[in-house]
């Protein structure tokens, strides 16, 4: 900051010196021309000055020299004063003007991942530096939210992964400690360990998919029919839905979209899995597709427990399941998070709203043209 302050001061001094020099030259020329314009007496004319006889021509030359010398002397003094004053004022004013920049710099130096609560605060007067400080504070707010979300995500992921690992270790320790464990007990232990390992595998796969799609650009863009994708996703969970006695209603005309087929299949698959696993026994599922000039949509509605409208947006956060009533045994809490990340990667939109009487409706809109 001192270097900037010194440069501004030097530039101000140079500018003041240049202007003063120009004014001094103009004053010297103006005086010279004014003296030269004085009428000349005839050659040989004698004038008396303080009782002394002096030739008029010599007197005129003497007066011209005196006038030029006085202009140069006074001008040099004024020049020095102006340059000195410009330097002092520039140094003092830049200290006041650059104070917000020093505050911004000191705040930035204090910031770290563990101390993101530092802010510059309001700056007076309201000028460009105040706008810069406000913009930086807003950026810091977004960064703090991002860091907090990452901390929560890591903590939740660690907790979710620790649960199946704890189950497996407990089962192994208990079974191995039982010297009389028979084949039936060993098989029961193996079933529990396999179920826990499958849950851990599903969670790791979901985490990897979320990391791959969140904030990333698509590597593949191909024509995809959302109606076909929805029916394929239902086929994957049909048995589970029929075992729970769910009624399914399809109204799926062709709905063209452009994107990554694998990711869009995962989007439809997650919506169908949520509709089945977070439903009530004997409930219903409604699947609709629509196609417009530039956008196509897929809507999956399902019955289920009552959901607080204020908590609907939280369902798209990682590991948010909307309460125990909506948590299936195999749920990782990442389904709708992956849906949102994949839809954002396609430059689409996703909206969720509670269903009157209980349940959830999720609508995904995707571009139908490149």
C-alpha positions as CSV (number, residue, x, y, z in Angstrom):
1,X,0.0,0.0,0.0
2,X,2.9,2.4,0.7
3,X,4.2,1.9,-2.8
4,X,0.8,2.9,-4.3
5,X,0.7,5.9,-2.0
6,X,4.2,6.9,-3.0
7,X,3.4,6.5,-6.7
8,X,0.3,8.7,-6.4
9,X,2.2,11.3,-4.6
10,X,5.1,11.4,-7.1
11,X,2.6,11.6,-10.0
12,X,0.8,14.5,-8.2
13,X,4.0,16.3,-7.7
14,X,5.1,15.9,-11.3
15,X,1.8,17.1,-12.5
16,X,1.9,20.2,-10.3
17,X,5.5,20.9,-11.3
18,X,4.6,20.6,-15.0
19,X,1.6,23.0,-14.7
20,X,3.7,25.5,-12.6
21,X,6.5,25.4,-15.1
22,X,4.1,26.2,-17.9
23,X,2.6,29.0,-16.0
24,X,6.1,30.4,-15.1
25,X,7.2,30.4,-18.7
26,X,4.0,32.1,-19.8
27,X,4.4,34.8,-17.1
28,X,8.0,35.4,-18.1
29,X,7.1,35.8,-21.8
30,X,4.1,38.0,-20.9
31,X,6.4,40.3,-18.8
32,X,9.0,40.3,-21.6
33,X,6.5,41.3,-24.2
34,X,4.9,43.9,-22.0
35,X,8.3,45.5,-21.2
36,X,9.2,45.4,-24.9
37,X,6.0,47.2,-25.8
38,X,6.9,50.3,-23.8
39,X,7.6,53.2,-26.1
40,X,11.3,54.0,-26.7
41,X,12.7,57.5,-26.2
42,X,14.9,59.0,-29.0
43,X,18.5,57.8,-28.9
44,X,20.8,60.0,-26.7
45,X,18.0,61.1,-24.5
46,X,19.2,61.8,-20.9
47,X,16.8,61.2,-18.0
48,X,17.5,62.1,-14.3
49,X,16.9,59.3,-11.8
50,X,17.4,60.1,-8.1
51,X,19.5,63.1,-9.1
52,X,21.7,61.1,-11.5
53,X,21.6,61.6,-15.3
54,X,21.2,58.3,-17.1
55,X,20.8,57.5,-20.8
56,X,17.2,56.5,-21.6
57,X,18.2,53.4,-23.6
58,X,20.4,52.1,-20.8
59,X,17.6,52.7,-18.3
60,X,15.0,50.9,-20.4
61,X,17.3,47.9,-20.7
62,X,18.0,47.9,-17.0
63,X,14.3,48.0,-16.2
64,X,13.6,45.1,-18.6
65,X,16.3,43.0,-16.9
66,X,15.0,43.8,-13.5
67,X,11.4,42.8,-14.5
68,X,12.6,39.5,-15.9
69,X,14.7,38.7,-12.9
70,X,11.9,39.6,-10.5
71,X,9.5,37.3,-12.5
72,X,12.0,34.5,-12.4
73,X,12.7,34.9,-8.7
74,X,9.1,35.2,-7.6
75,X,8.1,32.4,-10.0
76,X,10.8,30.1,-8.7
77,X,9.6,30.6,-5.2
78,X,6.0,30.1,-6.1
79,X,7.0,27.0,-8.1
80,X,8.8,25.5,-5.1
81,X,5.9,26.3,-2.8
82,X,3.3,24.8,-5.2
83,X,5.3,21.6,-5.7
84,X,5.9,21.2,-2.0
85,X,2.3,21.8,-1.1
86,X,1.2,19.4,-3.8
87,X,3.4,16.7,-2.4
88,X,2.2,17.2,1.2
89,X,-1.5,17.3,0.2
90,X,-1.1,14.3,-2.1
91,X,0.6,12.3,0.6
92,X,-2.0,13.2,3.2
93,X,-5.1,12.8,1.0
94,X,-3.9,9.4,-0.4
95,X,-3.6,8.2,3.2
96,X,-7.3,9.0,3.7
97,X,-8.4,7.7,0.4
98,X,-6.5,4.5,0.6
99,X,-7.6,3.7,4.2
100,X,-10.4,1.4,2.9
101,X,-7.9,-0.5,0.8
102,X,-5.7,-1.1,3.9
103,X,-8.8,-2.4,5.7
104,X,-9.6,-4.7,2.8
105,X,-6.0,-5.9,2.7
106,X,-5.8,-6.5,6.5
107,X,-9.1,-8.4,6.4
108,X,-8.0,-10.6,3.6
109,X,-4.7,-11.4,5.5
110,X,-6.7,-12.5,8.5
111,X,-9.0,-14.7,6.5
112,X,-8.6,-18.5,6.5
113,X,-10.8,-21.5,6.2
114,X,-11.2,-21.4,10.0
115,X,-12.0,-17.7,10.3
116,X,-14.4,-16.9,7.5
117,X,-16.5,-14.6,9.7
118,X,-14.2,-11.5,9.1
119,X,-15.9,-8.7,7.1
120,X,-14.8,-5.3,6.0
121,X,-18.0,-3.7,6.9
122,X,-19.5,-0.3,5.7
123,X,-17.0,2.1,4.2
124,X,-17.5,5.9,4.1
125,X,-17.8,7.7,1.8
126,X,-20.0,5.8,-0.5
127,X,-17.7,5.6,-3.5
128,X,-16.1,3.0,-5.7
129,X,-14.0,1.7,-2.8
130,X,-17.2,1.2,-0.8
131,X,-18.7,-0.8,-3.6
132,X,-15.6,-2.9,-3.8
133,X,-15.7,-3.6,0.0
134,X,-19.4,-4.5,-0.3
135,X,-18.7,-6.8,-3.2
136,X,-15.9,-8.5,-1.3
137,X,-18.1,-8.9,1.8
138,X,-20.8,-10.6,-0.4
139,X,-18.2,-12.9,-1.9
140,X,-17.0,-13.8,1.6
141,X,-20.6,-14.6,2.6
142,X,-20.9,-17.0,-0.3
143,X,-17.5,-18.6,0.5
144,X,-18.4,-19.0,4.2
145,X,-21.7,-20.7,3.1
146,X,-19.7,-23.0,0.8
147,X,-17.1,-23.9,3.5
148,X,-19.9,-24.6,6.0
149,X,-21.7,-26.8,3.4
150,X,-18.5,-28.7,2.7
151,X,-17.9,-29.2,6.5
152,X,-21.5,-30.5,6.9
153,X,-21.1,-32.7,3.9
154,X,-17.9,-34.3,5.1
155,X,-19.3,-34.7,8.6
156,X,-22.4,-36.3,7.3
157,X,-20.6,-38.5,4.8
158,X,-18.2,-39.7,7.6
159,X,-21.2,-40.5,9.8
160,X,-23.1,-42.3,7.1
161,X,-20.0,-44.4,6.2
162,X,-19.2,-45.1,9.8
163,X,-22.7,-46.7,10.4
164,X,-22.3,-49.7,8.0
165,X,-18.7,-50.2,9.0
166,X,-19.7,-50.2,12.7
167,X,-22.4,-52.8,12.0
168,X,-20.0,-55.0,10.2
169,X,-17.3,-54.8,12.9
170,X,-19.9,-55.5,15.6
171,X,-21.3,-58.5,13.9
172,X,-17.8,-59.9,13.2
173,X,-16.7,-59.3,16.8
174,X,-19.8,-60.8,18.4
175,X,-19.7,-63.9,16.1
176,X,-16.0,-64.5,16.5
177,X,-16.3,-64.2,20.2
178,X,-18.9,-67.0,20.3
179,X,-16.9,-70.2,20.3
180,X,-20.1,-72.2,19.8
181,X,-21.3,-70.3,16.8
182,X,-22.8,-72.8,14.2
183,X,-23.3,-72.5,10.5
184,X,-26.7,-70.8,10.9
185,X,-25.1,-68.1,13.1
186,X,-22.2,-67.6,10.6
187,X,-24.7,-67.3,7.7
188,X,-26.7,-64.8,9.6
189,X,-23.6,-62.8,10.3
190,X,-22.6,-63.0,6.7
191,X,-26.0,-61.7,5.6
192,X,-25.8,-58.7,7.9
193,X,-22.2,-58.0,6.8
194,X,-23.2,-58.3,3.1
195,X,-26.2,-55.9,3.6
196,X,-24.0,-53.4,5.4
197,X,-21.3,-53.6,2.7
198,X,-23.9,-53.1,0.0
199,X,-25.1,-50.0,1.8
200,X,-21.5,-48.6,2.1
201,X,-21.0,-49.4,-1.6
202,X,-24.2,-47.6,-2.6
203,X,-23.2,-44.6,-0.5
204,X,-19.7,-44.4,-2.0
205,X,-21.1,-44.7,-5.5
206,X,-23.6,-41.9,-4.8
207,X,-20.8,-39.7,-3.3
208,X,-18.7,-40.3,-6.4
209,X,-21.6,-39.5,-8.8
210,X,-22.4,-36.3,-6.8
211,X,-18.8,-35.2,-7.0
212,X,-18.7,-35.9,-10.7
213,X,-21.8,-33.9,-11.5
214,X,-21.8,-31.1,-9.0
215,X,-20.6,-27.9,-10.8
216,X,-19.2,-29.9,-13.8
217,X,-19.9,-29.5,-17.5
218,X,-21.3,-32.4,-19.5
219,X,-18.8,-34.6,-21.4
220,X,-21.6,-36.1,-23.5
221,X,-24.6,-34.4,-25.2
222,X,-27.0,-36.7,-27.0
223,X,-30.7,-36.8,-27.8
224,X,-32.6,-38.4,-24.9
225,X,-36.4,-39.2,-24.6
226,X,-37.5,-38.5,-21.1
227,X,-40.5,-40.8,-21.5
228,X,-38.3,-43.7,-22.3
229,X,-35.9,-42.9,-19.5
230,X,-38.8,-42.8,-17.0
231,X,-40.2,-46.2,-18.1
232,X,-36.7,-47.7,-17.9
233,X,-36.3,-46.3,-14.3
234,X,-39.7,-47.8,-13.3
235,X,-38.7,-51.2,-14.6
236,X,-35.7,-51.1,-12.2
237,X,-38.0,-50.6,-9.1
238,X,-41.1,-52.3,-10.4
239,X,-40.8,-55.4,-8.1
240,X,-40.2,-53.2,-5.1
241,X,-43.2,-51.1,-5.9
242,X,-45.5,-54.1,-6.6
243,X,-44.4,-55.7,-3.3
244,X,-45.6,-52.5,-1.5
245,X,-48.9,-52.5,-3.5
246,X,-48.2,-49.1,-5.2
247,X,-50.5,-48.0,-8.1
248,X,-48.6,-46.4,-11.0
249,X,-50.1,-44.0,-13.6
250,X,-48.1,-43.1,-16.6
251,X,-48.9,-40.2,-19.0
252,X,-45.6,-40.1,-20.9
253,X,-45.7,-38.8,-24.4
254,X,-42.4,-38.3,-26.1
255,X,-40.4,-35.6,-24.5
256,X,-37.0,-35.0,-26.2
257,X,-34.1,-33.6,-24.3
258,X,-30.4,-33.2,-24.9
259,X,-27.8,-34.4,-22.4
260,X,-25.8,-37.2,-20.9
261,X,-28.0,-40.4,-21.2
262,X,-26.4,-42.0,-18.2
263,X,-26.9,-39.0,-16.0
264,X,-30.5,-38.5,-17.1
265,X,-31.2,-42.2,-16.4
266,X,-29.8,-41.6,-12.9
267,X,-32.1,-38.6,-12.5
268,X,-35.2,-40.6,-13.4
269,X,-34.0,-43.6,-11.4
270,X,-33.5,-41.5,-8.2
271,X,-37.0,-39.9,-8.7
272,X,-38.6,-43.3,-9.0
273,X,-36.6,-44.8,-6.1
274,X,-37.7,-41.9,-3.9
275,X,-41.3,-42.3,-5.0
276,X,-41.3,-46.0,-4.1
277,X,-39.2,-46.0,-1.0
278,X,-40.7,-42.9,0.6
279,X,-44.2,-43.9,-0.2
280,X,-46.9,-45.5,2.0
281,X,-48.1,-49.1,1.6
282,X,-50.8,-49.2,-1.0
283,X,-50.0,-45.7,-2.2
284,X,-49.8,-44.2,-5.7
285,X,-47.3,-42.8,-8.1
286,X,-48.0,-40.5,-11.1
287,X,-45.4,-40.0,-13.9
288,X,-45.9,-37.2,-16.5
289,X,-43.8,-35.9,-19.3
290,X,-44.4,-32.8,-21.4
291,X,-42.7,-31.3,-24.4
292,X,-42.6,-27.7,-25.4
293,X,-40.7,-25.7,-28.0
294,X,-37.5,-25.4,-26.1
295,X,-38.0,-27.3,-22.8
296,X,-39.2,-30.8,-21.8
297,X,-40.2,-31.8,-18.4
298,X,-40.6,-35.0,-16.3
299,X,-42.8,-34.9,-13.2
300,X,-43.0,-37.6,-10.6
301,X,-45.7,-37.3,-7.9
302,X,-46.2,-39.8,-5.2
303,X,-48.2,-40.3,-2.0
304,X,-46.5,-40.4,1.3
305,X,-46.3,-38.7,4.7
306,X,-47.0,-35.1,5.2
307,X,-44.1,-32.7,4.5
308,X,-43.6,-29.3,5.8
309,X,-43.6,-26.9,2.8
310,X,-40.8,-24.9,4.5
311,X,-38.6,-28.0,4.6
312,X,-39.0,-29.0,0.9
313,X,-36.0,-27.1,-0.2
314,X,-33.9,-28.8,2.4
315,X,-34.6,-32.2,0.7
316,X,-32.1,-31.2,-2.1
317,X,-29.3,-30.9,0.5
318,X,-27.0,-33.9,0.9
319,X,-28.1,-36.3,3.6
320,X,-31.4,-34.6,4.1
321,X,-34.2,-37.1,4.1
322,X,-37.2,-35.1,5.2
323,X,-37.7,-36.9,8.5
324,X,-37.7,-40.5,9.6
325,X,-41.0,-41.2,8.0
326,X,-39.5,-40.6,4.5
327,X,-36.3,-42.5,5.1
328,X,-36.1,-45.9,3.5
329,X,-33.8,-48.5,4.9
330,X,-31.5,-48.3,1.9
331,X,-31.6,-44.5,1.6
332,X,-28.4,-42.5,1.6
333,X,-30.0,-39.1,1.6
334,X,-28.2,-38.2,-1.7
335,X,-30.9,-38.9,-4.2
336,X,-32.3,-35.5,-4.7
337,X,-28.9,-33.9,-4.3
338,X,-27.7,-35.9,-7.3
339,X,-30.8,-35.0,-9.2
340,X,-30.2,-31.3,-8.6
341,X,-26.5,-31.5,-9.5
342,X,-27.2,-33.5,-12.7
343,X,-30.0,-31.1,-13.8
344,X,-27.8,-28.1,-13.1
345,X,-25.1,-29.6,-15.3
346,X,-27.7,-29.8,-18.1
347,X,-28.6,-26.1,-17.5
348,X,-32.1,-27.2,-16.5
349,X,-34.2,-26.7,-13.3
350,X,-35.8,-28.8,-10.7
351,X,-38.7,-27.9,-8.4
352,X,-40.3,-29.9,-5.6
353,X,-43.5,-29.2,-3.7
354,X,-45.6,-31.2,-1.2
355,X,-48.7,-33.0,-2.3
356,X,-52.0,-32.1,-0.6
357,X,-52.7,-34.9,1.8
358,X,-49.2,-36.2,1.9
359,X,-46.4,-36.9,-0.5
360,X,-44.0,-35.1,-2.8
361,X,-44.0,-33.9,-6.4
362,X,-40.7,-33.3,-8.2
363,X,-40.6,-31.6,-11.7
364,X,-37.4,-31.6,-13.8
365,X,-37.2,-29.3,-16.8
366,X,-34.4,-29.8,-19.4
367,X,-33.5,-28.1,-22.6
368,X,-35.0,-30.0,-25.6
369,X,-32.5,-28.5,-28.1
370,X,-28.7,-28.0,-27.9
